[in-house]
């Protein structure tokens, strides 16, 4: 034991930590990849290399863009991890329905119909219970809790399930029971995960001034500077909504324009935009906008197919990249 070790054992410092402790932390991180939580999407997992304790992954996008479906996919791919899902924006009933639909590939409408049909009621009930059994370590808390209450809920989970909390999902940042704007809420969540040594996944909606609905997600898309708080920032958008808004604007322009040549140009642009709408009706587009883990690799946009009836993501790029029209 050298003089520095002896000094640290006998002295309590408030701020000073020797740099070699950072080396120890990195060695542990590198040698224990199994402690990290992976999204279950190869393009993201290869670049992020998982979300480790004390890291915060933001899933950022417009309203109803598929953010929750991405994290449902993550949960279904991590059935053995202790995963409290703080969901003041959802109910437990909605979550078990979405999880079951994505797990078995059956729409919520179909499940509801089967539950009301004596011939299929027993099987439909079994599907719901099987989802709960397949995800025994997923705890959905629909209460709107303050940060200190979140840890109380996590401790109850650990006591009930006899396993440690390894990751927490917070859905979504704006609802956190903390005074202040969205930046204050995101900062509170960051402090929370640092204090409790868990991986944190936060759903965060883009600001209303971030651009046209469905537009490409960038670092500036997070309201109130949230982009500088995340370890990783995953962008989620629906291209069809972007192209639909373009098509709507072109229709209005055509209605106001009497010049035949200009009208023809607008019609051609409208035809291209509506073709993109059709192409991307059942796609979700992702990109890795920020990655603080060296070498800080980012991931350009890629498209996955989503089954609109059940919300299941089909992993792997299955739709050809669309032409980048109109600044998308």
C-alpha positions as CSV (number, residue, x, y, z in Angstrom):
1,X,0.0,0.0,0.0
2,X,1.5,3.3,-1.0
3,X,1.3,6.7,0.8
4,X,-1.7,7.8,-1.3
5,X,-3.7,4.7,-0.3
6,X,-2.9,5.3,3.3
7,X,-3.9,9.0,3.1
8,X,-7.2,8.1,1.5
9,X,-8.0,5.6,4.2
10,X,-7.4,8.0,7.0
11,X,-8.8,11.2,5.4
12,X,-12.3,12.0,4.1
13,X,-12.3,14.2,1.1
14,X,-15.4,16.0,-0.2
15,X,-14.3,16.4,-3.8
16,X,-10.9,14.8,-4.4
17,X,-10.8,11.4,-6.0
18,X,-7.5,10.0,-7.5
19,X,-7.5,9.6,-11.3
20,X,-6.6,5.9,-11.0
21,X,-10.0,5.3,-9.5
22,X,-11.4,6.4,-12.9
23,X,-9.1,3.8,-14.4
24,X,-10.6,1.1,-12.1
25,X,-14.1,2.2,-13.1
26,X,-13.3,1.9,-16.8
27,X,-11.7,-1.5,-16.4
28,X,-14.8,-2.7,-14.6
29,X,-17.0,-1.2,-17.3
30,X,-15.0,-2.8,-20.1
31,X,-14.8,-6.2,-18.4
32,X,-18.5,-6.5,-17.4
33,X,-20.5,-5.7,-20.5
34,X,-23.3,-7.9,-19.2
35,X,-24.1,-5.2,-16.6
36,X,-25.2,-2.9,-19.3
37,X,-28.7,-2.8,-20.8
38,X,-29.0,-3.2,-24.6
39,X,-31.8,-2.0,-26.9
40,X,-32.1,-5.1,-28.9
41,X,-31.5,-3.2,-32.1
42,X,-28.1,-4.1,-33.6
43,X,-27.4,-0.7,-35.2
44,X,-27.9,1.1,-31.9
45,X,-26.2,-1.5,-29.7
46,X,-23.1,-1.7,-31.8
47,X,-22.5,2.1,-31.3
48,X,-23.8,2.6,-27.8
49,X,-22.4,-0.7,-26.4
50,X,-25.2,-0.7,-23.9
51,X,-26.4,1.7,-21.2
52,X,-24.4,1.2,-18.0
53,X,-25.2,2.2,-14.4
54,X,-25.1,6.0,-14.0
55,X,-25.6,6.5,-17.7
56,X,-28.8,8.2,-19.1
57,X,-30.2,7.4,-22.5
58,X,-32.7,9.8,-23.9
59,X,-35.3,8.7,-26.4
60,X,-36.4,11.9,-28.1
61,X,-39.1,12.5,-30.7
62,X,-42.4,14.1,-31.5
63,X,-45.7,13.1,-30.0
64,X,-46.8,9.5,-31.0
65,X,-43.6,8.9,-32.9
66,X,-42.8,5.4,-31.5
67,X,-40.7,6.3,-28.5
68,X,-42.6,4.0,-26.1
69,X,-42.6,1.2,-28.7
70,X,-38.8,1.4,-28.8
71,X,-38.5,0.9,-25.0
72,X,-41.2,-1.8,-25.1
73,X,-38.9,-3.6,-27.6
74,X,-36.0,-3.0,-25.2
75,X,-38.0,-4.4,-22.2
76,X,-39.0,-7.5,-24.2
77,X,-35.4,-8.1,-25.0
78,X,-34.3,-7.9,-21.3
79,X,-36.8,-10.1,-19.5
80,X,-34.2,-11.1,-16.8
81,X,-33.3,-7.5,-15.8
82,X,-34.8,-5.7,-12.8
83,X,-36.7,-2.9,-14.7
84,X,-39.1,-0.5,-12.9
85,X,-41.0,1.5,-15.5
86,X,-42.2,4.8,-14.1
87,X,-45.2,5.7,-16.3
88,X,-47.3,8.6,-15.0
89,X,-48.3,9.0,-18.7
90,X,-49.6,5.4,-19.0
91,X,-51.6,3.0,-16.9
92,X,-50.6,-0.6,-16.0
93,X,-53.6,-1.8,-18.0
94,X,-52.3,0.0,-21.1
95,X,-48.8,-1.3,-20.6
96,X,-49.8,-5.0,-20.2
97,X,-51.9,-4.5,-23.4
98,X,-49.1,-3.0,-25.4
99,X,-46.5,-5.5,-24.1
100,X,-48.8,-8.4,-24.9
101,X,-49.7,-7.1,-28.4
102,X,-46.0,-6.6,-29.3
103,X,-45.0,-9.9,-27.7
104,X,-47.5,-12.1,-29.5
105,X,-48.2,-10.0,-32.6
106,X,-51.9,-9.5,-31.9
107,X,-53.7,-6.2,-31.9
108,X,-55.3,-4.8,-28.8
109,X,-58.6,-4.7,-30.7
110,X,-58.3,-8.4,-31.5
111,X,-57.5,-9.2,-27.8
112,X,-60.5,-7.3,-26.7
113,X,-62.8,-9.1,-29.1
114,X,-61.4,-12.5,-28.1
115,X,-61.9,-11.7,-24.4
116,X,-65.6,-11.2,-25.1
117,X,-66.0,-14.4,-27.2
118,X,-66.6,-17.5,-25.0
119,X,-64.8,-19.6,-27.6
120,X,-61.5,-17.6,-27.3
121,X,-61.8,-16.0,-23.9
122,X,-59.6,-18.6,-22.1
123,X,-56.8,-18.3,-24.7
124,X,-56.8,-14.5,-24.7
125,X,-56.6,-14.4,-20.9
126,X,-53.7,-16.8,-21.1
127,X,-51.8,-14.5,-23.4
128,X,-52.0,-11.7,-21.0
129,X,-50.9,-13.8,-18.0
130,X,-48.1,-15.3,-20.1
131,X,-46.8,-11.8,-20.8
132,X,-46.7,-11.0,-17.0
133,X,-44.9,-14.4,-16.4
134,X,-42.5,-13.7,-19.3
135,X,-41.6,-10.3,-17.7
136,X,-41.5,-11.1,-14.0
137,X,-39.0,-8.4,-13.3
138,X,-40.9,-5.6,-15.1
139,X,-42.7,-3.3,-12.6
140,X,-45.0,-0.6,-13.9
141,X,-45.6,2.3,-11.6
142,X,-48.3,4.6,-12.8
143,X,-48.0,7.1,-9.9
144,X,-46.4,10.5,-10.5
145,X,-43.6,10.3,-8.0
146,X,-40.9,12.7,-6.8
147,X,-37.3,11.5,-7.2
148,X,-37.0,10.3,-3.6
149,X,-40.3,8.5,-3.9
150,X,-39.0,6.8,-7.1
151,X,-36.3,5.1,-5.1
152,X,-38.8,4.0,-2.4
153,X,-40.7,2.3,-5.2
154,X,-37.5,0.7,-6.5
155,X,-36.7,-0.6,-3.0
156,X,-40.2,-2.1,-2.8
157,X,-39.5,-3.8,-6.1
158,X,-36.2,-5.2,-4.9
159,X,-37.9,-6.5,-1.7
160,X,-40.8,-8.1,-3.6
161,X,-38.7,-9.6,-6.5
162,X,-35.5,-10.3,-4.5
163,X,-33.3,-8.8,-7.2
164,X,-31.6,-5.5,-7.7
165,X,-32.9,-2.7,-9.9
166,X,-30.7,-2.6,-13.0
167,X,-32.5,0.0,-15.1
168,X,-35.4,2.4,-14.8
169,X,-37.6,3.8,-17.6
170,X,-39.1,7.2,-17.0
171,X,-42.1,8.0,-19.3
172,X,-41.9,11.0,-19.8
173,X,-39.5,13.8,-18.6
174,X,-42.0,16.6,-18.5
175,X,-44.2,14.8,-15.9
176,X,-41.5,14.4,-13.3
177,X,-42.7,15.7,-9.9
178,X,-40.0,18.4,-9.6
179,X,-40.4,22.2,-9.6
180,X,-39.1,24.0,-12.7
181,X,-38.9,23.6,-16.4
182,X,-38.0,20.6,-18.4
183,X,-34.3,21.2,-18.0
184,X,-34.7,21.1,-14.2
185,X,-36.6,17.8,-14.5
186,X,-33.9,16.3,-16.7
187,X,-31.2,17.4,-14.4
188,X,-33.0,15.9,-11.4
189,X,-33.2,12.6,-13.3
190,X,-29.5,12.8,-14.0
191,X,-28.7,13.3,-10.4
192,X,-31.0,10.5,-9.4
193,X,-29.3,7.9,-11.6
194,X,-25.9,9.1,-10.4
195,X,-27.0,8.6,-6.8
196,X,-28.5,5.2,-7.3
197,X,-26.1,3.5,-9.7
198,X,-28.8,2.4,-12.3
199,X,-29.1,2.8,-16.0
200,X,-31.8,5.3,-16.8
201,X,-33.9,5.5,-20.0
202,X,-35.9,8.7,-20.3
203,X,-38.6,9.5,-22.9
204,X,-38.4,13.1,-23.9
205,X,-40.7,14.9,-26.3
206,X,-39.3,17.5,-28.7
207,X,-40.0,21.1,-28.1
208,X,-43.0,22.5,-30.0
209,X,-40.6,24.8,-31.9
210,X,-38.2,22.0,-32.9
211,X,-39.6,21.9,-36.4
212,X,-42.2,20.3,-38.6
213,X,-43.8,17.1,-37.2
214,X,-41.8,14.1,-38.4
215,X,-38.7,16.1,-39.2
216,X,-35.2,14.7,-38.6
217,X,-34.2,14.6,-34.9
218,X,-31.0,16.6,-34.2
219,X,-29.3,17.7,-31.0
220,X,-31.4,20.8,-31.0
221,X,-34.6,18.8,-30.9
222,X,-34.6,18.3,-27.2
223,X,-36.4,21.1,-25.4
224,X,-34.6,23.2,-22.9
225,X,-31.1,21.9,-23.6
226,X,-31.8,18.3,-22.6
227,X,-29.3,17.1,-25.2
228,X,-26.3,18.0,-23.0
229,X,-27.5,15.9,-20.1
230,X,-27.9,12.5,-21.9
231,X,-25.1,10.0,-22.3
232,X,-26.9,8.7,-25.4
233,X,-29.7,10.4,-27.4
234,X,-31.8,8.3,-29.7
235,X,-34.0,10.2,-32.2
236,X,-37.3,8.7,-33.2
237,X,-39.6,10.0,-35.9
238,X,-42.3,8.9,-38.4
239,X,-41.3,10.0,-41.9
240,X,-44.8,9.6,-43.3
241,X,-46.0,12.4,-41.0
242,X,-43.3,14.7,-42.3
243,X,-44.1,14.0,-45.9
244,X,-47.8,14.2,-45.2
245,X,-47.4,17.7,-43.9
246,X,-45.4,18.6,-47.0
247,X,-48.1,17.2,-49.2
248,X,-50.7,19.2,-47.3
249,X,-48.7,22.4,-47.8
250,X,-48.4,21.7,-51.5
251,X,-52.1,21.1,-51.9
252,X,-52.8,24.5,-50.3
253,X,-50.2,26.1,-52.6
254,X,-51.8,24.5,-55.7
255,X,-55.2,25.8,-54.6
256,X,-53.9,29.3,-54.5
257,X,-51.9,29.2,-57.8
258,X,-53.4,29.8,-61.2
259,X,-50.1,29.6,-63.2
260,X,-50.2,26.3,-65.2
261,X,-46.4,25.8,-65.2
262,X,-46.1,26.5,-61.5
263,X,-49.1,24.3,-60.8
264,X,-47.5,21.4,-62.7
265,X,-44.3,21.8,-60.7
266,X,-46.3,21.7,-57.5
267,X,-48.2,18.7,-58.6
268,X,-45.0,16.8,-59.3
269,X,-43.6,17.6,-55.9
270,X,-47.0,16.6,-54.4
271,X,-46.8,13.2,-56.2
272,X,-43.3,12.6,-54.8
273,X,-44.4,13.5,-51.3
274,X,-47.4,11.3,-51.3
275,X,-45.3,8.4,-52.7
276,X,-43.0,8.9,-49.6
277,X,-46.1,8.9,-47.3
278,X,-47.1,5.5,-48.8
279,X,-43.6,4.1,-48.5
280,X,-43.2,5.0,-44.9
281,X,-46.7,4.5,-43.6
282,X,-45.5,1.5,-41.5
283,X,-41.9,2.6,-40.7
284,X,-40.2,4.2,-37.8
285,X,-36.9,6.1,-38.3
286,X,-34.2,6.0,-35.7
287,X,-30.8,7.7,-35.4
288,X,-28.2,8.0,-32.6
289,X,-27.8,11.7,-32.3
290,X,-25.4,11.8,-29.3
291,X,-23.0,9.2,-27.8
292,X,-20.6,10.3,-25.0
293,X,-19.0,6.8,-24.9
294,X,-15.6,6.9,-26.7
295,X,-15.1,6.8,-29.7
296,X,-18.4,8.7,-29.7
297,X,-19.8,6.8,-32.7
298,X,-23.1,8.1,-34.1
299,X,-25.6,6.3,-36.2
300,X,-27.3,7.9,-39.2
301,X,-31.0,7.4,-39.8
302,X,-32.3,3.9,-40.5
303,X,-35.8,2.6,-40.9
304,X,-37.5,-0.3,-39.2
305,X,-40.9,-1.7,-40.0
306,X,-43.6,-1.5,-37.3
307,X,-46.7,-3.6,-37.4
308,X,-49.4,-0.9,-36.9
309,X,-51.8,-3.4,-35.5
310,X,-49.6,-4.5,-32.5
311,X,-46.6,-2.2,-32.4
312,X,-44.0,-4.9,-32.9
313,X,-40.8,-3.7,-34.4
314,X,-39.1,-5.8,-37.1
315,X,-35.4,-5.6,-36.4
316,X,-33.1,-4.9,-39.4
317,X,-33.4,-2.3,-42.1
318,X,-36.2,-3.5,-44.4
319,X,-37.2,-0.3,-46.1
320,X,-34.9,1.3,-48.7
321,X,-33.7,4.8,-47.6
322,X,-36.0,7.4,-49.0
323,X,-34.7,10.3,-51.0
324,X,-34.1,13.2,-48.7
325,X,-36.8,15.6,-50.1
326,X,-37.6,19.0,-48.8
327,X,-34.8,19.3,-46.3
328,X,-35.6,16.1,-44.4
